[in-house]
Amino acid sequence: MQKIPVMLVVGEREAESGTVSLRRRHLGDQGAQALDDLIPLLVDEVKNKQRSTAHS
């Protein structure tokens, strides 16, 4: 099974501002991002990963 190595960190500040701190295994901390903007990007990344593994 393929994985997407992403961690979303939510503390008090992030919860109040509607953001999450994004961390990726190979890229490290990518800073705070709006959750509403990030969700569609992550969904697309998962779909693309599923397509690429289905064709392998």
N, CA, C and O atoms as a GROMACS GRO file, in nm:
protein
  224
    1MET      N    1   0.085  -0.118   0.000
    1MET     CA    2   0.000   0.000   0.000
    1MET      C    3   0.090   0.125   0.000
    1MET      O    4   0.185   0.134   0.078
    2GLN      N    5   0.059   0.219  -0.086
    2GLN     CA    6   0.136   0.343  -0.095
    2GLN      C    7   0.085   0.443   0.009
    2GLN      O    8  -0.032   0.445   0.044
    3LYS      N    9   0.178   0.525   0.058
    3LYS     CA   10   0.142   0.625   0.158
    3LYS      C   11   0.183   0.763   0.108
    3LYS      O   12   0.274   0.777   0.026
    4ILE      N   13   0.114   0.864   0.158
    4ILE     CA   14   0.150   1.003   0.134
    4ILE      C   15   0.210   1.054   0.265
    4ILE      O   16   0.137   1.070   0.364
    5PRO      N   17   0.341   1.078   0.269
    5PRO     CA   18   0.407   1.115   0.395
    5PRO      C   19   0.384   1.261   0.433
    5PRO      O   20   0.471   1.345   0.411
    6VAL      N   21   0.268   1.290   0.489
    6VAL     CA   22   0.230   1.426   0.526
    6VAL      C   23   0.182   1.426   0.670
    6VAL      O   24   0.111   1.335   0.714
    7MET      N   25   0.222   1.530   0.744
    7MET     CA   26   0.173   1.547   0.880
    7MET      C   27   0.112   1.687   0.890
    7MET      O   28   0.175   1.785   0.851
    8LEU      N   29  -0.009   1.695   0.943
    8LEU     CA   30  -0.074   1.822   0.967
    8LEU      C   31  -0.075   1.846   1.116
    8LEU      O   32  -0.123   1.763   1.193
    9VAL      N   33  -0.021   1.961   1.159
    9VAL     CA   34  -0.011   1.993   1.300
    9VAL      C   35  -0.108   2.106   1.330
    9VAL      O   36  -0.106   2.211   1.264
   10VAL      N   37  -0.194   2.084   1.431
   10VAL     CA   38  -0.292   2.184   1.469
   10VAL      C   39  -0.278   2.213   1.618
   10VAL      O   40  -0.302   2.127   1.702
   11GLY      N   41  -0.239   2.335   1.649
   11GLY     CA   42  -0.232   2.382   1.787
   11GLY      C   43  -0.338   2.488   1.807
   11GLY      O   44  -0.425   2.507   1.722
   12GLU      N   45  -0.331   2.557   1.920
   12GLU     CA   46  -0.431   2.660   1.950
   12GLU      C   47  -0.432   2.770   1.844
   12GLU      O   48  -0.538   2.811   1.797
   13ARG      N   49  -0.313   2.818   1.806
   13ARG     CA   50  -0.305   2.926   1.707
   13ARG      C   51  -0.364   2.883   1.573
   13ARG      O   52  -0.439   2.958   1.510
   14GLU      N   53  -0.330   2.763   1.531
   14GLU     CA   54  -0.383   2.714   1.404
   14GLU      C   55  -0.535   2.697   1.410
   14GLU      O   56  -0.605   2.733   1.316
   15ALA      N   57  -0.584   2.642   1.519
   15ALA     CA   58  -0.728   2.622   1.534
   15ALA      C   59  -0.803   2.754   1.528
   15ALA      O   60  -0.910   2.763   1.468
   16GLU      N   61  -0.748   2.856   1.591
   16GLU     CA   62  -0.814   2.987   1.592
   16GLU      C   63  -0.812   3.053   1.454
   16GLU      O   64  -0.906   3.124   1.418
   17SER      N   65  -0.706   3.030   1.378
   17SER     CA   66  -0.692   3.097   1.248
   17SER      C   67  -0.739   3.012   1.130
   17SER      O   68  -0.739   3.060   1.017
   18GLY      N   69  -0.780   2.887   1.155
   18GLY     CA   70  -0.826   2.800   1.046
   18GLY      C   71  -0.714   2.751   0.958
   18GLY      O   72  -0.734   2.725   0.839
   19THR      N   73  -0.594   2.739   1.016
   19THR     CA   74  -0.478   2.692   0.940
   19THR      C   75  -0.424   2.564   1.002
   19THR      O   76  -0.464   2.524   1.111
   20VAL      N   77  -0.332   2.502   0.932
   20VAL     CA   78  -0.258   2.387   0.984
   20VAL      C   79  -0.112   2.406   0.944
   20VAL      O   80  -0.082   2.469   0.842
   21SER      N   81  -0.021   2.353   1.024
   21SER     CA   82   0.120   2.353   0.987
   21SER      C   83   0.145   2.224   0.911
   21SER      O   84   0.117   2.114   0.961
   22LEU      N   85   0.196   2.237   0.791
   22LEU     CA   86   0.218   2.123   0.702
   22LEU      C   87   0.362   2.078   0.710
   22LEU      O   88   0.454   2.159   0.697
   23ARG      N   89   0.382   1.950   0.731
   23ARG     CA   90   0.516   1.891   0.730
   23ARG      C   91   0.515   1.770   0.640
   23ARG      O   92   0.425   1.685   0.647
   24ARG      N   93   0.615   1.762   0.555
   24ARG     CA   94   0.631   1.648   0.465
   24ARG      C   95   0.761   1.579   0.498
   24ARG      O   96   0.860   1.644   0.531
   25ARG      N   97   0.762   1.447   0.489
   25ARG     CA   98   0.878   1.370   0.529
   25ARG      C   99   1.005   1.414   0.457
   25ARG      O  100   1.108   1.432   0.521
   26HIS      N  101   0.999   1.432   0.326
   26HIS     CA  102   1.120   1.463   0.251
   26HIS      C  103   1.144   1.613   0.234
   26HIS      O  104   1.256   1.653   0.201
   27LEU      N  105   1.044   1.695   0.258
   27LEU     CA  106   1.057   1.840   0.238
   27LEU      C  107   1.060   1.918   0.368
   27LEU      O  108   1.095   2.037   0.368
   28GLY      N  109   1.024   1.855   0.479
   28GLY     CA  110   1.026   1.922   0.608
   28GLY      C  111   0.907   2.014   0.629
   28GLY      O  112   0.802   2.000   0.566
   29ASP      N  113   0.927   2.110   0.719
   29ASP     CA  114   0.820   2.203   0.756
   29ASP      C  115   0.791   2.298   0.641
   29ASP      O  116   0.882   2.361   0.587
   30GLN      N  117   0.664   2.306   0.603
   30GLN     CA  118   0.625   2.392   0.493
   30GLN      C  119   0.539   2.508   0.541
   30GLN      O  120   0.476   2.577   0.460
   31GLY      N  121   0.535   2.530   0.671
   31GLY     CA  122   0.466   2.645   0.727
   31GLY      C  123   0.316   2.629   0.737
   31GLY      O  124   0.259   2.525   0.701
   32ALA      N  125   0.253   2.735   0.786
   32ALA     CA  126   0.108   2.735   0.806
   32ALA      C  127   0.038   2.756   0.673
   32ALA      O  128   0.078   2.838   0.591
   33GLN      N  129  -0.069   2.680   0.654
   33GLN     CA  130  -0.149   2.692   0.533
   33GLN      C  131  -0.296   2.686   0.570
   33GLN      O  132  -0.335   2.618   0.666
   34ALA      N  133  -0.377   2.757   0.494
   34ALA     CA  134  -0.521   2.756   0.517
   34ALA      C  135  -0.576   2.616   0.490
   34ALA      O  136  -0.551   2.558   0.384
   35LEU      N  137  -0.649   2.564   0.584
   35LEU     CA  138  -0.702   2.428   0.572
   35LEU      C  139  -0.795   2.416   0.451
   35LEU      O  140  -0.791   2.315   0.380
   36ASP      N  141  -0.877   2.517   0.427
   36ASP     CA  142  -0.970   2.513   0.313
   36ASP      C  143  -0.896   2.506   0.179
   36ASP      O  144  -0.948   2.448   0.084
   37ASP      N  145  -0.778   2.565   0.171
   37ASP     CA  146  -0.698   2.560   0.048
   37ASP      C  147  -0.620   2.430   0.038
   37ASP      O  148  -0.597   2.379  -0.072
   38LEU      N  149  -0.578   2.377   0.151
   38LEU     CA  150  -0.492   2.260   0.152
   38LEU      C  151  -0.566   2.129   0.123
   38LEU      O  152  -0.511   2.042   0.056
   39ILE      N  153  -0.687   2.115   0.171
   39ILE     CA  154  -0.762   1.989   0.155
   39ILE      C  155  -0.775   1.948   0.007
   39ILE      O  156  -0.745   1.834  -0.026
   40PRO      N  157  -0.818   2.038  -0.083
   40PRO     CA  158  -0.828   1.995  -0.224
   40PRO      C  159  -0.693   1.955  -0.283
   40PRO      O  160  -0.687   1.863  -0.365
   41LEU      N  161  -0.586   2.022  -0.243
   41LEU     CA  162  -0.453   1.986  -0.293
   41LEU      C  163  -0.412   1.847  -0.248
   41LEU      O  164  -0.356   1.770  -0.326
   42LEU      N  165  -0.439   1.815  -0.122
   42LEU     CA  166  -0.404   1.682  -0.070
   42LEU      C  167  -0.491   1.574  -0.133
   42LEU      O  168  -0.442   1.464  -0.162
   43VAL      N  169  -0.618   1.603  -0.155
   43VAL     CA  170  -0.707   1.506  -0.221
   43VAL      C  171  -0.657   1.476  -0.361
   43VAL      O  172  -0.653   1.360  -0.403
   44ASP      N  173  -0.617   1.580  -0.434
   44ASP     CA  174  -0.562   1.559  -0.569
   44ASP      C  175  -0.433   1.478  -0.564
   44ASP      O  176  -0.411   1.392  -0.649
   45GLU      N  177  -0.349   1.505  -0.465
   45GLU     CA  178  -0.224   1.431  -0.452
   45GLU      C  179  -0.250   1.282  -0.428
   45GLU      O  180  -0.182   1.196  -0.485
   46VAL      N  181  -0.347   1.252  -0.344
   46VAL     CA  182  -0.382   1.113  -0.317
   46VAL      C  183  -0.438   1.046  -0.443
   46VAL      O  184  -0.400   0.934  -0.475
   47LYS      N  185  -0.526   1.116  -0.515
   47LYS     CA  186  -0.583   1.060  -0.638
   47LYS      C  187  -0.474   1.032  -0.740
   47LYS      O  188  -0.474   0.927  -0.804
   48ASN      N  189  -0.381   1.126  -0.757
   48ASN     CA  190  -0.272   1.108  -0.852
   48ASN      C  191  -0.182   0.991  -0.811
   48ASN      O  192  -0.135   0.916  -0.896
   49LYS      N  193  -0.159   0.976  -0.683
   49LYS     CA  194  -0.077   0.866  -0.634
   49LYS      C  195  -0.147   0.733  -0.662
   49LYS      O  196  -0.083   0.635  -0.701
   50GLN      N  197  -0.280   0.729  -0.642
   50GLN     CA  198  -0.356   0.607  -0.668
   50GLN      C  199  -0.351   0.571  -0.816
   50GLN      O  200  -0.337   0.454  -0.851
   51ARG      N  201  -0.363   0.672  -0.903
   51ARG     CA  202  -0.356   0.648  -1.047
   51ARG      C  203  -0.220   0.594  -1.089
   51ARG      O  204  -0.211   0.502  -1.170
   52SER      N  205  -0.115   0.653  -1.032
   52SER     CA  206   0.019   0.612  -1.072
   52SER      C  207   0.051   0.471  -1.024
   52SER      O  208   0.124   0.399  -1.091
   53THR      N  209  -0.002   0.430  -0.909
   53THR     CA  210   0.024   0.295  -0.861
   53THR      C  211  -0.064   0.193  -0.933
   53THR      O  212  -0.028   0.076  -0.944
   54ALA      N  213  -0.180   0.237  -0.981
   54ALA     CA  214  -0.270   0.147  -1.054
   54ALA      C  215  -0.211   0.111  -1.190
   54ALA      O  216  -0.236   0.002  -1.242
   55HIS      N  217  -0.133   0.201  -1.248
   55HIS     CA  218  -0.073   0.178  -1.378
   55HIS      C  219   0.062   0.107  -1.369
   55HIS      O  220   0.121   0.072  -1.472
   56SER      N  221   0.111   0.085  -1.251
   56SER     CA  222   0.242   0.020  -1.235
   56SER      C  223   0.232  -0.130  -1.246
   56SER      O  224   0.333  -0.200  -1.236
   0.00000   0.00000   0.00000
